[in-house]
């Protein structure tokens, strides 16, 4: 009788625990459940869907970690984990600003802009500013969220933010664009939404170094006239006002490096039945803008063949490979790939053409459930933000395709932006302090070896000289060289973390979930350690 009573009590306690688990188990929000099958989901919904899916994977591990608080009851640990995961899934601050400008023709126009801050687990926040007609609050919030995860993925001490102005810049003069940029800057400064220690913007769609220079100048003449770190209010600036060499090619280099770290990993290449390395790999690139062009350049230099390039107005192919160096020169002169004489124009959809590697580096949602089944590439490198819908990705994963996600793959730009930020707040260019010393150290090492052999009685031993690689290391004294080397180190560290998460949670080829799990874990730990009530 006593044993029976004990068994009943145990079952009841187990039932209570199970009930608590169900109560706090992370749930996919109802509005996001259709994203998995939606042909054209909102980008904001895609980002949230990917995050909540990762949170579901991660939650049991996080609750187990809460055992470090022995004074907390089981339900308290579960509640704490649930609260932090829900916080990460929301945007802490979002503002809309409206202001008038006077056009060149004398008419008045109301301009609308946005800036969103995701969780402030680390300051400053980081995110670009885009000028486009499709800018709205939902898109800006989604991009702010993905910036948080992107920065965490590559171990940058930033939170995520994003901003945008709803205009088509082609319809405005340079003077009008400068007025809009400066007014937008002032509206954000008045609300403490940007600043070197608060939120650091960068270029994005339809903005560049020119707009960043205007923002710096506006800040220095108003709120930041006493701020010694005023140049750090933006990154992506012209080099002569605090920008950094190597920023222009950084995102494309990051795409190449992300692919390189998987292509050289035999375990992952065995998964998709590839030989390791770039040699003899056929590559198709969608988009030949800043990201796609430099990604193509580095992939081409690594030994792959770029057999096709798809742009919004034309597609070109060459089965024997396109010389990217020559194409760079052609585009510099003609401003388009159309008419390039050493490739043929084609009407074939290159996204589904026969190739080994596909690099979508242009726009969102180009791979969907309608064309994913026809994609022949076994490795996809996402140079653009959100080029694959969840429904399309599901088909690709079932086919065994290895997809390196945007979260990691195109993080080269923000990584080099971080280097620029450090340059600004340290008030010294990279290489000025120690590059000469390092060069002399290596040079003297070679001299010492030579002197040792010269003292050797055997005169037949030749003089030792540095090989090409050692010479390159010795001469790596420019800022661009240092930036490129540091970027590759950052990408290598992130790749290790993503691979570990994929193996730990048995995610097979689902690298996107692995990347979100890896990022979300670090964001969670930062919030949990600092105290959730203080966020």
Secondary structure, DSSP 8 states (H G I E B T S, - for coil): -HHHHHHHHHHHHHHHHHHHHHHHS----GGGGGGGT-SS--HHHHHHHHHHHHHHHHHHHHHHHGGG-TTS-HHHHHHHHHHHHHHHTS-SEEEEEEEEEE-TTS-EEEEEEEEEE---SSSSEEEEEEE-TT--HHHHHHHHHHHHHHHHHTT-S-EEEEEEE---GGGS-HHHHHHHHHHHHHHHHHTT--BTTTEEEEE-TT--HHHHHHHHHHHHHTTTTT-TTGGGGBSS--GGGT--TT-TTHHHHHHHHHHHHHHT-HHHHHHTT--SSSTT-EEEEE--SHHHHHHHHHHHHTT-EEEEEE-SS-EEE-TT---HHHHHHHHHHHSSSTT-TTSEE--S-GGGSS-SEEEE-S-SS-B-TTTGGG---SEEE--STT-B-HHHHHHHHHTT-EEE-HHHHTTHHHHHHHHHHHHHHHTS-TTTTTHHHHHHHHHHHHHHHHHHHHTSS-TTS------HHHHHHHT--SHHHHHHHHHHHHHHHHHHHHHHHHHHTT-TT-HHHHHHHHHHHHHHHHHHHH-GGG-
